[in-house]
Amino acid sequence: METLVFLFSFSALGILYAMNTVSEFQEPYVILAIGVAVLVLVFLFYFLITRGNPPKDALFFVFAEFSFTCIIDLTSALEYDGIIYGFMEFYQKKGEPYLGTPYAIMMCYWDGIAHFIMYLMMISRITDRRAYCTLGLFWAGSLCANMSVFIAGIVAGKYGSDIRPAFWLNFFFLFVPIWGAITLFTRPKDRPLIGGYNAQHAQTMRLIWRPLDLILVLLLLAAIVFTVLRGLVALDSPLEVCSVYLNQYEPYLKDPVGYPRVMMLHFFFYGLPLLGAFVYGLIRPGCTWMPDWTVFFAGAMIQCQWAHVGASLHPHTAPPFRIPDDVFWSVLAANVLYAATPILVAMRVRSNPYFFLKIAPFPGQTGLPNSEEKDTKYKDK
């Protein structure tokens, strides 16, 4: 099935070429109507071809539909960068002109490559009836952050006074991943939730005796400081340290397109509490929510940082807003480490989950061997 989805997604190129060629298709409201019609037709296509053996997971149709739009986003990014021609000129003028901003170009590359690969992998797992919750949460975090920053940035930035009808299509790509995230968070888990001997042993160790967790806590605390600093910069704080950072380190934060400012506020108001919660989860044993939320936040962080750093380096960004040459490597390293920290936390939590399990005595617990198969109980699916 993933092969069919892969091949069918490229039919989007034919639709884009036809719309770019026929002038009657290039009016703003016609673009909106065609966009809605295409989404409906793609859904009907997958619904009809799977009627004989319908997928057990409704998210299959979401992933298949969004695979189609990934090719549109990738085409948009490639055309704005001058790599291909003849597909998106009409959309650049009368559809969504803000897609030509460096942030949106990098966002479209992420959607057209990273999200596309995720969709194919998740479709393959659904087809084979295998679990995909971890990858699904990573995707949900990535796309929720992607679209929330994108939509808010359009409204708050310089394009807020030039919104075209096609803008409203973006809300579909915001609400669907939110629904997907809720669905994945509330599903029965496919991992241990209750621990025995190994979990008890892991949870008796203080942080000082867990060097990896100690390093991650220090990285999270550094990320909290970095988040607060850039959040205050986005809020136009008069503090001298904010002014110095804005002018000498990341002038891209004052780009009038609005995306960098909105992203910093997202991290300040939503990411900051999560970073603090992860510190708590690495200190306090038994936080069963850690595996899911660390993966979700890792997806959001890597997507936002990819678009933010990529946009600040993109040749379309005006020179005054690019990272100064004398601090280039230090700023780049700080941003890469900032993006990597939630991923490292998620990897640690998933690879050795005993510290994050609930402890519940059960018959025969005493003297159990150090065996994961005999040491855990699973929640009924």
Secondary structure, DSSP 8 states (H G I E B T S, - for coil): -HHHHHHHHTTHHHHHHHHHH-GGGGSHHHHHHHHHHHHHHHHHHHHHHTSSS--S-THHHHHHHHHHHHHHHHHHHHHHTTSS-SSSHHHHHHT-GGGGSHHHHHHHHIIIIIIHHHHHHHHHHHHTT---HHHHHHHHHHHHHHHHHHHHHHHHSGGGG---GGGGGGGHHHHHHHHHHHHHHHS--SS--EE-HHHHHHHTS-GGG-HHHHHHHHHHHHHHHHHHHHHHHHTT---HHHHHHHHHT-GGGG-TTSHHHHHHHHIIIIIHHHHHHHHHHHHSTT-TTHHHHHHHHHHHHHHHHHHHHHHHH-TTS-GGGS--GGGHHHHHHHHHHHHHHHHHHHHHHHH-GGGGSEE---TT-TT--S-HHHHEE----
